[in-house]
């Protein structure tokens, strides 16, 4: 699908707010869902269209709300876009017995002018994965422009032509250079049984300080297949190399299964063990920091179908050089205690030799196997060490394979102690 070439819009007259209207709201039940249609009634394009507002009961009392971008987010004159607010759950209704049915959505329009048309790009669906309610798509930048924070949204239409579902994804890496081609998944919550329309947008940019690392900077160290409540999972630990002379922050990665390219894991490096799962993959938390010339561990899982291979492909890695300076701190007394067949408690003492207090921003606990390979890692620690003082650290780490040694790496930055809120 080719979008029309348009100059980036940096300022919009106020009349566009009135000319862009919610022209239809379809409500499927007394508690939703609601499908909202927005139309650009004016003579000029608008960028960054969204809707937001309250959900009220039959007496006009506000019960909940909604907010988000429409799809597409940029509209040509006469073009329509859509937003879906899911139905309210029985659990959310149970806490408000005074609510009088039916509920009603009252949408308002907002405009974000920093978003531009990603013009002269080709969008194409390559394959459909109905078992995952997902498609694999391709985007090619045919323009001379660099696009920043590229986002693609998709409308899933029912056979009748109604809007059935809306999905979106950001490119990874988030920069798309002239001539570059990128493949990416779009995952829906509804079964795919109708046509799909794709739309792209971007920010005017640039993203100052962004650093893109190639796939060669990522290495899988150890993996294993386990069965969990989600099914068969491929659990992986690996490392991302920062071979530059600057510290990188907010470093994120995206990987996928070669045999199922819509099944992906996203996360921050220096994994902290937290995760969030949705219909097509997981997001794995972490500190996102890699010191200059060092490696940071990653830990994630991918769901396996019966015929999936375990080969992993890197979609992208990126971070930022924001000039943050953290200092390495001495670590001693590293020890381990067996907790279970595949879990160890790693303890250590960190020292602060300076005359200023130190916030412990980056503390990674790593388990290594007989050949020095990473077999487990966790970087969840945050704390503070007094000037000239020490602190004892302790983290439980899962082994993906037998370990022979443990190491702890800690970086901090100076600052006064701030007590937690009471």
DARA-V891871 format. One record per backbone hydrogen bond with DSSP energy under -0.5 kcal/mol. CO is the residue of the C=O (numbers start at 0). NH is the residue of the N-H. If there is no record, write none. Layout:
BEGIN
co=CO nh=NH
co=CO nh=NH
END
This chain:
BEGIN
co=0 nh=122
co=2 nh=119
co=7 nh=9
co=12 nh=15
co=13 nh=16
co=13 nh=17
co=14 nh=18
co=15 nh=19
co=18 nh=20
co=18 nh=40
co=20 nh=22
co=20 nh=38
co=23 nh=36
co=24 nh=26
co=25 nh=27
co=25 nh=34
co=28 nh=31
co=29 nh=102
co=30 nh=87
co=31 nh=30
co=32 nh=27
co=33 nh=35
co=33 nh=84
co=34 nh=25
co=35 nh=82
co=36 nh=22
co=36 nh=23
co=37 nh=80
co=38 nh=20
co=38 nh=40
co=39 nh=77
co=45 nh=74
co=46 nh=111
co=47 nh=111
co=48 nh=69
co=49 nh=109
co=50 nh=67
co=51 nh=107
co=52 nh=65
co=53 nh=55
co=53 nh=105
co=54 nh=62
co=54 nh=63
co=55 nh=103
co=56 nh=59
co=60 nh=56
co=63 nh=54
co=65 nh=52
co=67 nh=50
co=70 nh=81
co=72 nh=48
co=74 nh=45
co=75 nh=78
co=78 nh=39
co=80 nh=37
co=81 nh=70
co=82 nh=35
co=83 nh=85
co=84 nh=32
co=84 nh=33
co=88 nh=92
co=89 nh=93
co=90 nh=94
co=92 nh=95
co=95 nh=98
co=98 nh=100
co=99 nh=57
co=103 nh=55
co=105 nh=53
co=107 nh=51
co=109 nh=49
co=110 nh=112
co=111 nh=114
co=113 nh=203
co=115 nh=201
co=116 nh=118
co=119 nh=141
co=120 nh=2
co=121 nh=139
co=123 nh=125
co=123 nh=137
co=126 nh=135
co=127 nh=129
co=128 nh=131
co=128 nh=133
co=129 nh=132
co=132 nh=187
co=133 nh=128
co=134 nh=136
co=134 nh=185
co=135 nh=125
co=135 nh=126
co=136 nh=183
co=137 nh=123
co=138 nh=181
co=139 nh=121
co=139 nh=141
co=140 nh=178
co=144 nh=146
co=146 nh=175
co=147 nh=202
co=149 nh=170
co=150 nh=200
co=151 nh=168
co=152 nh=198
co=153 nh=155
co=153 nh=166
co=154 nh=156
co=154 nh=196
co=155 nh=163
co=155 nh=164
co=157 nh=160
co=161 nh=157
co=161 nh=163
co=164 nh=155
co=166 nh=153
co=168 nh=151
co=173 nh=149
co=175 nh=146
co=176 nh=179
co=179 nh=140
co=181 nh=138
co=183 nh=136
co=185 nh=134
co=190 nh=192
co=194 nh=156
co=196 nh=154
co=198 nh=152
co=199 nh=117
co=200 nh=150
co=201 nh=115
co=202 nh=147
co=205 nh=207
co=206 nh=209
co=208 nh=320
co=210 nh=212
co=210 nh=318
co=212 nh=316
co=213 nh=216
co=214 nh=217
co=216 nh=240
co=218 nh=238
co=221 nh=236
co=223 nh=234
co=225 nh=227
co=225 nh=232
co=227 nh=230
co=230 nh=227
co=231 nh=303
co=232 nh=225
co=232 nh=234
co=233 nh=301
co=234 nh=223
co=235 nh=299
co=236 nh=220
co=236 nh=221
co=237 nh=297
co=238 nh=218
co=239 nh=295
co=240 nh=242
co=241 nh=292
co=243 nh=292
co=247 nh=289
co=248 nh=319
co=249 nh=251
co=250 nh=268
co=251 nh=317
co=252 nh=266
co=253 nh=314
co=253 nh=315
co=254 nh=264
co=255 nh=312
co=259 nh=256
co=259 nh=262
co=261 nh=263
co=262 nh=256
co=263 nh=281
co=264 nh=254
co=265 nh=283
co=266 nh=252
co=268 nh=287
co=269 nh=286
co=270 nh=378
co=273 nh=284
co=275 nh=282
co=279 nh=263
co=280 nh=277
co=281 nh=265
co=282 nh=275
co=282 nh=284
co=283 nh=267
co=284 nh=271
co=284 nh=272
co=287 nh=250
co=289 nh=247
co=290 nh=293
co=293 nh=241
co=295 nh=239
co=296 nh=269
co=296 nh=270
co=297 nh=237
co=299 nh=235
co=301 nh=233
co=304 nh=307
co=310 nh=257
co=312 nh=255
co=312 nh=314
co=315 nh=253
co=316 nh=212
co=317 nh=251
co=318 nh=210
co=319 nh=248
co=319 nh=321
co=323 nh=325
co=326 nh=411
co=328 nh=409
co=329 nh=350
co=331 nh=348
co=334 nh=346
co=336 nh=344
co=339 nh=342
co=341 nh=398
co=342 nh=338
co=342 nh=339
co=343 nh=345
co=343 nh=396
co=344 nh=336
co=344 nh=346
co=345 nh=394
co=346 nh=334
co=347 nh=392
co=348 nh=331
co=349 nh=390
co=350 nh=352
co=351 nh=387
co=353 nh=387
co=356 nh=414
co=357 nh=384
co=358 nh=360
co=358 nh=412
co=359 nh=382
co=360 nh=362
co=361 nh=410
co=362 nh=380
co=363 nh=365
co=363 nh=408
co=364 nh=377
co=365 nh=406
co=366 nh=374
co=366 nh=375
co=367 nh=403
co=367 nh=404
co=368 nh=371
co=372 nh=368
co=374 nh=399
co=374 nh=400
co=375 nh=366
co=377 nh=364
co=382 nh=359
co=384 nh=357
co=385 nh=388
co=388 nh=351
co=390 nh=349
co=392 nh=347
co=394 nh=345
co=396 nh=343
co=404 nh=367
co=406 nh=365
co=408 nh=363
co=409 nh=328
co=410 nh=360
co=410 nh=361
co=411 nh=326
co=412 nh=358
co=416 nh=418
END
